[in-house]
Amino acid sequence: MTLEEFKLTLSDPQPNPNWDIQIQSLWFDAKGEWKKAHDLIDHLNDPISAHVHAYLHRVEGDLWNARYWYNRAKQPEFSGTLDDERDFLLEKYLN
């Protein structure tokens, strides 16, 4: 799936249940449902979940917590806009 195809699904009532949980989390975030996005990955410890978790705490404005999760993900802190970071994560993890 491409980023453009993902964005077309944002008019759907729910994310595709066959998607990886991290992609579902980013879908809820793109719909403005931060809590649902966070609840999906909050309990996961794998590197991809940690990377998405870092981004979600950046969205929340909790930069200390975001830095903690970037470190857990072994990823650099993103310095662009939140929309750019979400697109970056989607392009990185969609395939």
N, C-alpha and C positions, 0 to 999 in steps of 0.2 A: 504494500500500500504506500502511496506517496503522501507527502504532506498535504497536497491539494485535495486528494481523495479523503484524507482524514477530516479536513476542514468541512467538506461537504456533509459529513455525518453529524455535524453540530446542530443540525435542525432535527435530528432524530430524538425521540423521547428518552432513549437510554443508549449507552455505549454497547458495542457488539460484545456479548458475553464470551466470545471465543478469543478476544484480544488478551494479550498479557495484562496483568493487573496494573502494571506501571503505565501502560497506554490508556487503560480505563481511567486511571487517576488523572492523567493529563487531560483527558476528555472532560472530566468533571470540572477541572480547573478552568479549562477554556470556556465552559458554560457559566463560570462564576460561582461554582459550588465548591469552595475551598475546603470546607469541613468534610464533605464526602470524599474529595480527592485525598485529603490527609488521612482519613480513617482507613482508606484502602491499603495504604502502605506503612502506616505508623508502626506496625508490629513486625515489619520485615527487615532483615539485616543484610540482604545481598547487595552487591555494589550498585546495581542499576536502581534498586529501590532507594538506596541511600542517596544517589544522585538526584532522583526525582524529589526525595524528601528535602534535600538541601534547597532546591528551587522553591518548593512550597513554603519553606520557612522564610525565604527571601521575599516571596509574595506577601507573606504575613507581616513582613517588616522586622522579623526577629533575626538580625544579621549574625548575632553570636551563635545561635542555634544553627543557622544555615551554614556557617563556617565549620561547625562541628561535623555536620553531615557531608559537606564537601570533602573534608578530611577522611571520613569513614569510607566515602566512595573513591578516594584517591583521585579526585578530580580538582582542577583549579577552580577557584571562585570565578563565576561568570561576571563580566563587567558591563555587558550591554543591557538593553532594556529587558523587562520581564517577558514581553511578547517574543523578543528575539531569542531569549533563553528557552522558552517553551518550544518554539519552532526548532531550535538546535537539538533539544532533547528528543523531539519527535523524529526528526530526520536521522538522528543517531540510533534510536531504538525501534523504529517502526519495522525494520527488516531483521 
